[in-house]
């Protein structure tokens, strides 16, 4: 049974809380959130100066200073300013990610009828689709880039890079069911070692050429960009690799909170990454031959084996950042009606946002392994990586500033200046990555278009089926009136029946079929609808709403149960919250029978959607989670009654 989300109370700003941020939470965030962006130093500068690039950047003193400066200011503008200081304030009761922005936009559209909000929500769905592409590419390029360090310390191991990468990836996805908190506790200390190590190596490189610190001045970035635009423009396609993981910071915000992520970024991650980039730049100034692997060659000979091992662990954690982000995005998309109902396992009793989505997990694993065996090197995947990142960042920035203007009342002049400057940077990166379209940038676009098509088709098909189902179900009020009109022919038997339904406007198909064909109805009938609100959770005191449907003594009531989009609806638990006065007498919860209406979808001739989209919609419906399990119903007391609807 699909449910229609409602409009909930306004979101709170997570940063407004007064509770102190515990060190353990920051360490956990380091182990989950920062892996992606924290491992970018492994391959960013190497990719910029890659001689095999279709548009290579020659190594020279001016170019090295310009590239390092460009990387530093790109990280400051996009990650620190755009995401950490601005975008992460646009939370939906603590939850982040592009789906949280879409939820806020849907509220604006519902309350004010803004067509622009609806259009931007559609653009946001494409941004979420791009993030799914990022979630597939990041584990492949991250782990490959680290394992490729084996070639630096032992060239004879080159042929083992792909098999070792595959084994690591299978292991990573196999432990996801243990939950984000367990993974964070394991990975957090590893990431602390990682950031300290890359920072120390960076300092050693800077010590050889201290003048590289001058690259922190924006004048070097600007003079490189505008003075050598024909080189710098193409370099941007690789420079953007330094900001990969920015969206993961936002998408994972519900797991650890904005303040923990902000502190981890400003106090450890940002300084360590900047030192590494500066150290690699200093290394290239003294040895152009180090361009083959400046990150690993920055470490002293004795430390290269340990660095490869720590890098491999860190890139596994990099994959974790986008995997957990993909769980959050997929779960929210399902709750908002853009994907079928998926089985979601909550892995933490204290943090509602920590979840595991099995179907998404295994799809990602198969996709990542396919990319590893198809591309076989991080250099080949680098061309594809930037497109997913820049597309998602651009869409997120646009949606944020629209919300800042319409929801928070930010002055128009400030929005125009802020959005204009930041979008100009984002679009410049996006344009640079479009030049890599034939070299691999097509891949994330293909993944995004596929995911976008599936999500919009499901939303459209779901609306069509809902209308057809409502016609078949008929009015609930009229149906209850008919039960009273034909009471002599209806046998009321002892017991409690719970009929799950879409709302209280229409009658449950299972209930209508039971009455019309069997002329039987239990003494106590609860018609229950699930309303998913655009907030993470709902307190028990606001869990239910009772409607006796116009009759006080017939034993038939309608209950609306409210859940947050990060909660698992558990129907028996809701029934235990009901007072006997609400249900016109005590109900036998332990012996109650549960009735579900199962819809069989077939393609019809009506011009509701293109024929191929109808087949896609029906195919997508097969991944819907088992309704009885999803709603926590006891299998031995659940009855499923079917009906056929044409799409």
C-alpha positions, 0 to 999 in steps of 0.5 A: 500500500502506498501512502500520500505524504502530508504537509507537516510543521515547519522544520527546525534549524538544527544549529539552534540547539543548545546541547553540546557536541560530544567528541564521540559524535565528531569522531563518528562523523569523521568515520562516515562523513569526511571519507570522500572529500578527505581522500580527494588529495590522493588523485586531484593534483595527479589528475590535473597534471595527467599527461594522458589527459585530452587537455593536459596542463603543462608543469611549470612554476606558474601553473603549479602555483595557480592550480594549488591556489585554485584548489584551495579557493574552490574548497573554501568557496564551495565546501566551507562557504556554500555547504558548511556555512550556508546550505547546511542551515537549510535542514528539515528537522535536522535532515539534510541532502537534496531531498530535504530541499525538495521537501521544503520546496513542496511545502512552499508549493502546497502552501502558496501554490508557487509553480516555480517551487514545483519546477525547482522540485523537479530539478531537485529530483534530477540532483538526487539522481545525480547523487545516485551516480556519485554514489556509484562512482565514488567507491570505485574511484576512491578504492582504486586510487588507493590500491594503485599506490601498490604500483608505487611501492611494488610495480609487480603488484599492478595486475592485482589492483583490480581484484584487490579493489573488488574484494575490498568493495564486496567487504564494505557493502557486506558490513553495511547492515551493522549500521552507521554508528558501528561503522563510524566507531570503527572508522573514526579513529582510522580517519584521525590517523589518516588526516594527521598523516596526510597533514604531516606529509604535507608539512614535510613537502612545504618545508622543502619549498616554503614559498608554496604557501604564497599559493594561498593568496587568491591572486594566484588562482585569479591570474591563472584562471584569467591569464591562462584561461585556455589551460585553466578552464580545462584544468577545472574539470580535474580541480573539482575533484577536490570538492567531491564529497561536499554533497555527502556532508549535507546528505549525511547531516541527519546521521550526526548533526550540523555542528559535529560536521562543521567542527570536524571540517574546520578543525581537522579535515580542512587543514589536513587537506590544504597541507597535503595539496600545498605539500604536493605542489611543493614536491612538483616544484622540485621534481616534475617526475613525481607527477605520476603519483605526487600523493604517495611520493610525498611520503618518505620511502619508509612510510609508503607501505603504511601510507598505502594501507591507511589510504586504502582504509580511508578510501573505504571510508570515503565510499561509506560517506556516499553510501549512507547518503544514498540510503538517506536520499532513497528512503526520503524519495520513497516516503515522498512518492518518488520511489516504491516503498523500500524496506528500511532498517533503522540501525540506531535507537538514539539517532533516527537518521541512521538507516540501512536500505538493503535493496539500495545497498546491493544495487550500489555494490553491483554497480560499483563492481561493474565500474571497477571492472569496466574502467580498471583505473582511477584516471579513467574514472576521473573524467566521469566523476566531476560531472556528477559532482558539479551537477549536484552542487549547482542544483543544490546552490540554486534550490538553497537560494530560492528557499532563502528568499521565499522561506526566510525572507532574505533580501533580494539584493543579497540573494542576487549577489550571493547566488550570482557569484556562487552559481557563476563558479558552479557553472564554470566547473560544470562547463569545464566538465562538459568538455569531458563528455566523450571521455567518460562524463556521459556516464553519470549523466546516463545514470542520472537520467535513468534514475530521474526517469524511474523516479518521475515515472513512478510518481506519475504512475502512482498518481494514475493508479491512485485515481483509478483506485479511488474510483474503484473504492468509492466514498467511505462515508457512503459505504458506511451508510450502506452498511447501516441501510443493509444491516439485516443482510450483514452478519457481524461476527466477534473479533477485530478487523484492521483494514489498511487504506490510503485515506478516509475519503475512499473505502478499502477494497478489501473491506468492500470485497469482504462485505459484498461477497461474504456479507460478513464484518467483524464487530470491531473494525478499524480502518487505518491510513498512514500519513507520512509527514515531511518531518523525521519523527512524530511524538506518540501524543500526536500519533493518531487522529480518530474519526467515527464516520458519523456513527457512534455505536457501530464499532467502525472507526477510521484512524489516521496514523502519522509517521515521520519519513525516517520512521518505520510504520508499525501498525500493532504499536499504533493500535496499542495507543488507542483508548477503548473510547476511541474505538467504540469498545476494547479491541483485541489487538493480539487476535486482530485480523489485518486486511491488505488490498493488493493491486495487480497492475496491467498496461491499458490503452488509455493515453495516460503515459507512453507505453514504455513508461507504463512497462517501466512503472509496472517493472518498478513496482516489483521492488516494493517491500512486502507490505505486511513486513513493512507495516509490522503486521503478524503474517499468520493474521494478515489477509491479502485481497487482490484487485486489478487496475490498468495503467 
